[in-house]
């Protein structure tokens, strides 16, 4: 079977040997210098001033919303918005932290929210935050969405967990909003087994994210930051300072193992995303062009597509069901993420907007008629041909 991902990490055998040596020689495996090194390296790669490393992309999403609440940038009575076609834990932090959250429908041809869809939504609702998902490595006109947010005082956040390396209009996705989240889970562009991050240029937000990540204390701040926060809270006792909890937090810390893997895998990231792009363009040429079974997928507005997976949206459910049957034991396939969030049981139970009944017909269609299959950097020519033979 052609799996979504073949290896735990890129260059797996050599990476495992290096990891074993690292574990044997490292005196500390809880959060430390290797994680801090990765934060600097990943911030540099992404082109952001700050990176805060977490134990998962989902934790990064949760910490980001908590940090904004702690800083007073958003309040509990604010209404927030999110992409209707997304992953569950992009939405859950809003619910868990007591914020009203409303879905914004996507475009069928890009699978993502467009400025047109966002403006339609804003005719009816006022929101303080929009958490936009850059789905599967694609985007719509995110530059225009940013302009709308800037004009209306809306905080734009990006869930960039599946779009590491994609470039739109000369700019990497994940660099349009106030902050962006990333996932380094096995199967994503880069693996630290479990892991995630938030990138931002906002110094105060980066500092609060570190506080949220570690119980609410200042343990992982630099000495100058620690001094300032201790003075601000009139905390002059070294005895109590390390166990003073300044704001709401969790334990969302990664380990030095995750940090080591991140630094190791960053050496291969350019090669990984170039191969994903090459695979995508080859497969898209056969599958997306003039195929009467699928709705068209638009990607020529994107400079460089760092594809997480290959989506198809069938023209009807019968075609999709036929592909599911054909692919059994041959090609691993999945629904397009969580699909339409409104159709998920957790949303039906917990997502109860005050008197609002929002329909997202495009997200529903994609949920019911869409699927995706593998695009990983280790696909062989034989496997590529097999995929084409089924989907084209």
C-alpha positions, 0 to 999 in steps of 0.5 A: 500500500502507498502510505501517506508517509513512509518514515518517522523522519527524513533520512531515518536510519542515519537520524535514528543513529544520531538520536541514540548517540544524543540521548546517551550523551545528553545529561538533560532531556527536559526542555533546554538548550537544544529546544532553544537552538531549534527556536532560533533556527526555525524562526530564521528559516520561516523569516520571523523574529520569534519562534516558540516551540511546543509539544504539538501543533494543537498545543500551539493553537491552544497556547496562542489563544490563551496568550492573546487572552492573557495579554488582553488582546482578545476578551471572553465576550469577543466573537471569533472566526475560523475556516470551516474546512480545517482540523478539529484542534484549530477550533477547539481552543475557542470553545475551551476558552469560552469564546464564541466561534463562527465558521467562514465557508471556503472556495471550492477551487482553492479549498480555502477562505477567500477575501470574497467569502470573508467579506460576505461573512463580515456583512453579518458578523463582527469578529475580533479574531480570524484563525485562517487555515492554509489548507493542505499547502494551498491558500486563496488571496490571503494578502487581501484577507490581511488588508481587510483584517488590518482595516477593520482591526481584526487579529489575523492568525494562520494555522500553517501546520500543512503549508510549511514552505508554500510561497504566495506573492513572494512571501511564505505562508505563515507570515501574513498574520500576527502569528502562525502555528506549525505542526511537526507531527509524523507525516507533516513536512518535517517530523520531530515525532510530536511537536509544534510551534508559534511564529510571530514578530510580536515580542510581548506575544512571544514572551507570553507564549513562553509563560503559557507553555510552562505553567504560567511561570517565567522559567524559560524567559531570558534573564532580562525578561525575568528581571522585568516581570519580577520587578513589575510584580514586586517579586524580589525573592529568589526563593519564590521567584522560580515558583511564581505563576504570573498568568494562566498556563499549561505544561505544553513543553517539548523535550530535548529529543524533539529539539534535537530532531528539529535541528536535524530535520531542518537540514533537509527541509529545503530538499523535502519541500522541493520534492513535495512540490515536484511530486505535486506538479507532476501529479497535478498535470495528470489528475487536475487537468481536464478530468471530468470526474473532479471539480477543478483545483486552482493553484497557479496563483501560488508561487511555490506549492509545498503540498502536504497531500493531494486533494480531489473533490469529486463531482458526486458522492458515487465517484468518491465512493468508487475511488474509496473502494478502488484504493482499498489496500492499494493507496491510503486515502483520508477525508480532507482533514476534519471536513466541514467542522459543522458536521463533526459531533464535537461541534454539534455538541459544543459549537452553539453560536448565539442565535446564529445558523450558519451554513457552509455549503462548499465545506459541506460538499468537500466533506461529502465528496472530497478525499486526499492521498499521499504526497511525500518526498519518498514516493517512487516513480512506480508509486507515482504511476500507480496513483496516476493510473487510479486517479487520472 
